[in-house]
Amino acid sequence: MFLLGSRFIAEDKKVVCIEGKCTNPHHHGQLNYHERFEVEETDNYVVAVIKSCANFWEANATGMTFALIIGGAGLSLVLSYKKFGKLLELKGIRGATIGSIIGMPLNMCANCSAVTGVSLTSQGGSAEATLGVIMGGALLNIVGLVTMFGLFNPAVVIARIISSILMITLVVPFVAKMVKQKTQEPVQQPAAFNQISCFFPEKSIVQTIVKSFEDWLLAVGNIAIKLIPLMLLGTLLTAIFRVIFPNEVLHAFTAYSPFLIIVVVSFIGTLLSVPVLFEILLGTLLLNLGFSNGPVASMLFAAPAFGLFTLVLTKEKLGGIKVPLILLGITFLFAIGTGLLAEFLTKLF
């Protein structure tokens, strides 16, 4: 229901825009898809930020709603079925891989994947599993990868896939080791979670369904109270960055040296937090401006990966601001590497 009712429909609409078949291209704004509030050149900074914040929130609203729904369902499963919880406690490459496998079919951006990942592991899952869900959902989206192969040079897509796999299997376990280990005391969970104890079957199928629904409501309510304020803060930070660095800024870098262009695009892409598949239209924008495959690949990797929004959402799970900032810096370096790799591979195709 989630994929058919939300993800596939949203992605289909974005692919139409990407392919230039949109019937309302004049409505495309800073997010490069349809925006309700157009940011005018005459808008002052505060008004522009408010409009951008509203546009960004609306663009992510459906995905984030489903992220809370799925995260709540996953959390209630973790609390009532201990074997699944143990799976999410795996560390190292195994934990990151399991997380990415869970995240891949969700077809979510890093923003929504962060909501799901943090929700799933909020009661004891490993940092590797949390980050794996985020990276798998954002970087190994099958629909996105197939679309990219149809639009970009194979070198661009292959470079992104290689960097994504290395990010999940090497970087995630590496930064997870930096997370401060908590004491061996049991995780203090909200009192409401003690009521989540559904085992199949209850006395009847109907009672099992009712109890499962009650467990889900408790889980969703508790994580919503915790995460929605952080989601609003992350949206605000992203809107501020988009006002400071609108798309027009990219036009000024076309005459720079190839390496410097890759560095600049990687920096901008790293601090972006874009909804699912938004990075593809940013990539086509760069192509239309005359950028080579290197900067395009850097944008395609950095924009959907770990950004400002995910930094805010994962700060508590990762033990403070230090590890998210390190991960943000590594994302920037990997984006540069992705661009350089794409330039090298271009010579082979």
C-alpha positions in Angstrom: 0.0 0.0 0.0 2.8 2.4 0.9 4.7 1.8 -2.4 1.6 1.8 -4.6 -0.2 4.6 -2.8 2.7 7.0 -2.3 6.2 6.2 -3.5 5.6 4.9 -7.0 3.1 7.7 -7.7 5.4 10.4 -6.4 8.4 9.0 -8.3 6.4 8.7 -11.5 5.4 12.4 -11.4 9.1 13.3 -10.8 10.3 11.2 -13.7 7.8 13.0 -15.9 9.4 16.3 -14.8 12.9 14.9 -15.2 12.2 13.8 -18.8 10.9 17.3 -19.6 7.3 16.2 -20.2 5.8 18.2 -17.4 2.8 20.3 -18.3 3.6 23.0 -15.7 7.4 23.5 -15.9 6.9 27.2 -15.0 5.8 26.1 -11.5 9.2 24.6 -10.8 10.9 26.4 -8.0 14.1 26.0 -5.9 13.3 22.3 -5.2 12.9 21.8 -9.0 9.5 20.3 -8.7 6.1 21.9 -8.1 6.0 24.4 -5.2 3.0 26.0 -3.7 4.8 29.2 -2.6 7.0 30.8 -5.3 10.1 32.5 -3.9 10.3 35.9 -5.6 13.5 37.9 -6.1 11.8 40.8 -4.2 11.2 38.6 -1.1 13.3 39.5 1.9 15.4 36.9 3.6 12.8 36.0 6.3 9.9 35.7 3.8 12.0 33.6 1.4 13.0 31.2 4.3 9.4 30.8 5.4 8.2 30.1 1.8 11.1 27.6 1.3 10.4 26.0 4.6 6.7 25.5 3.7 7.6 24.2 0.2 10.1 21.8 1.6 7.8 20.5 4.3 5.0 20.0 1.8 7.3 18.2 -0.6 8.3 15.8 2.2 5.0 15.6 4.0 3.7 12.4 2.5 7.0 10.5 2.8 7.5 11.7 6.4 4.0 10.7 7.3 4.5 7.2 6.0 8.0 7.1 7.6 6.3 7.7 11.0 3.7 5.0 10.2 6.3 2.5 9.1 8.7 3.5 11.9 5.9 3.0 14.5 5.0 -0.4 13.0 8.6 -1.4 13.1 9.1 -0.2 16.6 6.1 -2.1 17.9 7.5 -5.2 16.1 10.8 -4.7 17.8 9.2 -4.4 21.2 6.9 -7.4 20.8 9.2 -9.7 18.8 12.6 -9.8 20.4 14.4 -11.7 17.5 13.8 -8.8 15.2 15.1 -6.4 17.8 18.3 -8.5 18.0 18.7 -8.3 14.3 18.7 -4.5 14.5 21.4 -4.7 17.2 24.0 -6.2 14.9 27.1 -4.0 14.6 29.8 -3.5 12.0 29.3 -4.4 8.3 26.5 -6.8 9.2 24.5 -4.2 11.0 25.0 -1.6 8.2 24.1 -4.2 5.6 20.9 -5.3 7.4 19.9 -1.7 7.8 20.5 -0.9 4.1 18.4 -3.9 3.1 15.6 -2.7 5.2 15.9 0.8 3.8 16.3 0.0 0.1 12.7 -1.1 -0.7 11.2 1.9 1.1 12.0 4.2 -1.8 12.5 7.1 0.6 14.9 10.0 0.6 17.4 10.3 3.5 15.0 12.7 5.3 12.2 10.2 5.5 14.6 7.2 5.9 16.1 9.0 8.9 12.7 9.1 10.6 12.1 5.4 9.9 15.7 4.4 10.9 15.7 6.4 14.2 12.2 5.1 15.1 13.1 1.5 14.4 16.3 1.6 16.5 15.1 4.0 19.2 14.9 1.3 21.9 18.4 -0.2 21.5 19.2 -0.8 17.8 22.8 -0.2 16.7 24.0 3.0 15.1 25.1 0.9 12.1 21.5 -0.3 11.5 20.1 3.3 11.9 22.6 4.7 9.3 22.2 1.7 7.1 18.4 2.3 6.8 19.1 6.0 5.9 21.9 5.3 3.3 20.1 2.3 1.8 16.9 4.2 1.3 18.5 7.3 -0.1 21.4 5.9 -2.2 20.3 2.5 -3.4 16.8 3.4 -4.5 16.1 1.0 -7.3 13.7 3.3 -9.1 16.2 6.2 -8.9 19.1 4.1 -10.2 17.1 2.8 -13.2 16.0 6.3 -14.0 19.6 7.6 -13.8 20.8 4.9 -16.3 18.3 6.3 -18.7 19.4 9.9 -18.3 23.1 10.0 -17.5 26.3 8.6 -18.8 26.9 5.1 -17.3 30.1 6.4 -15.7 28.0 8.8 -13.5 25.7 6.1 -12.2 28.4 3.5 -11.7 30.4 6.0 -9.7 27.5 6.7 -7.5 26.8 3.0 -6.9 30.4 2.3 -6.0 30.5 5.2 -3.6 27.2 4.2 -2.1 28.3 0.7 -1.4 31.6 1.9 0.1 29.7 4.4 2.2 27.4 1.7 3.7 30.0 -1.1 4.2 33.0 0.9 5.2 32.1 4.4 6.4 29.0 3.5 8.4 30.8 0.9 10.6 33.8 3.3 11.0 31.8 6.2 12.3 29.6 4.0 14.4 32.7 3.0 16.4 32.9 6.7 17.4 29.5 6.7 19.0 29.9 6.9 22.8 28.9 3.6 24.2 26.2 3.9 26.8 26.3 2.1 30.2 25.2 -1.5 30.4 22.0 -0.4 32.2 18.8 -1.3 30.3 17.4 1.3 27.9 14.9 3.4 29.7 11.8 3.3 27.5 8.6 5.3 27.9 6.1 3.7 30.3 3.6 3.5 27.4 5.9 1.1 25.6 5.5 -1.5 28.4 2.0 -2.0 27.1 3.3 -3.1 23.8 3.5 -6.9 24.1 1.4 -8.4 21.3 2.2 -12.0 20.6 0.6 -14.0 17.8 -1.9 -15.4 18.3 -3.8 -13.8 21.1 -7.0 -15.5 22.2 -8.5 -14.8 18.7 -7.4 -13.4 15.4 -9.6 -10.3 16.0 -8.0 -9.7 19.4 -4.6 -10.0 17.8 -5.5 -7.4 15.1 -6.9 -5.0 17.7 -3.9 -5.4 20.0 -1.5 -4.9 17.1 -3.3 -1.7 16.2 -3.2 -0.5 19.7 0.6 -1.2 19.9 1.1 0.6 16.6 -0.8 3.7 17.8 1.3 3.8 21.0 4.6 3.5 19.1 3.6 6.1 16.4 2.3 8.6 19.1 5.5 8.4 21.1 8.0 8.7 18.2 5.9 11.5 16.6 6.1 13.6 19.8 9.9 13.0 19.9 10.7 13.5 16.2 8.3 16.1 14.7 10.0 19.0 16.5 13.4 17.8 15.1 11.8 17.4 11.7 10.6 21.0 11.8 14.1 22.2 12.9 15.7 20.2 10.1 13.3 21.6 7.5 14.1 25.2 8.7 17.9 24.6 8.5 17.5 23.2 5.0 15.3 26.2 3.9 17.9 28.6 5.2 20.6 26.9 3.2 18.5 26.9 0.1 17.8 30.6 0.3 21.6 31.3 0.8 22.5 29.0 -2.1 19.7 29.1 -4.7 20.0 27.2 -8.0 21.3 30.3 -9.7 24.5 30.1 -7.7 25.5 27.1 -9.7 25.6 29.2 -12.9 28.5 31.1 -11.6 30.8 28.1 -11.4 30.8 26.8 -15.0 34.0 28.6 -15.9 36.0 27.3 -12.9 38.6 24.5 -13.1 37.1 21.0 -13.2 38.4 20.0 -9.8 37.2 23.2 -8.1 33.8 22.8 -9.7 33.5 19.3 -8.3 34.5 20.6 -4.8 32.0 23.4 -4.9 29.1 21.2 -6.2 30.0 18.6 -3.6 29.8 21.2 -0.8 26.5 22.5 -1.9 25.1 19.0 -2.5 26.3 17.8 1.0 24.4 20.5 2.8 21.2 20.0 0.8 18.4 17.7 2.0 16.3 16.8 -0.9 13.1 14.7 -1.2 13.3 11.4 -3.1 14.6 11.7 -6.7 15.1 15.5 -6.4 18.9 14.9 -7.0 18.2 13.6 -10.5 16.6 16.9 -11.7 19.5 18.7 -10.0 21.8 16.5 -12.1 20.0 17.3 -15.3 20.2 21.0 -14.4 23.9 20.7 -14.2 24.1 18.9 -17.5 22.0 21.6 -19.2 24.3 24.3 -17.8 27.3 22.5 -19.5 28.8 20.8 -16.5 30.8 17.6 -17.1 30.0 14.2 -15.7 32.2 14.7 -12.6 30.1 17.5 -11.0 26.9 15.7 -12.0 28.0 12.5 -10.2 29.0 14.5 -7.1 25.5 16.1 -6.9 23.8 12.8 -7.5 25.7 11.3 -4.6 25.8 14.2 -2.1 22.3 15.6 -2.4 20.3 12.5 -1.3 23.0 11.4 1.2 23.6 12.5 4.8 22.7 16.2 5.0 21.5 18.9 7.5 18.1 17.4 8.0 19.6 13.9 8.8 22.2 15.5 11.1 19.4 17.0 13.2 17.4 13.7 13.3 20.3 11.5 14.2 22.2 13.7 16.7 20.8 12.0 19.8 21.1 8.4 18.4 24.7 9.0 17.5 25.6 10.4 20.9 25.9 14.1 20.1 26.8 16.4 17.3 30.4 15.2 16.8 29.7 11.9 14.8 27.0 13.5 12.6 29.4 16.3 11.7 32.1 13.8 10.9 29.7 11.9 8.7 28.7 15.1 7.0 32.4 15.8 6.3 33.0 12.2 5.0 29.9 12.6 2.7 31.5 15.8 1.3 34.8 13.9 0.7 33.0 11.0 -0.9 31.1 13.3 -3.2 34.4 14.7 -4.4 35.7 11.2 -4.9 32.5 10.2 -6.7 33.0 13.1 -9.1 36.6 12.3 -9.8 35.8 8.6 -10.3 33.0 9.6 -12.8 35.5 11.7 -14.8 37.9 8.8 -14.9 35.2 6.3 -15.9 33.9 8.6 -18.6 37.1 8.0 -20.5 36.4 4.3 -20.5 32.9 4.6 -21.9 
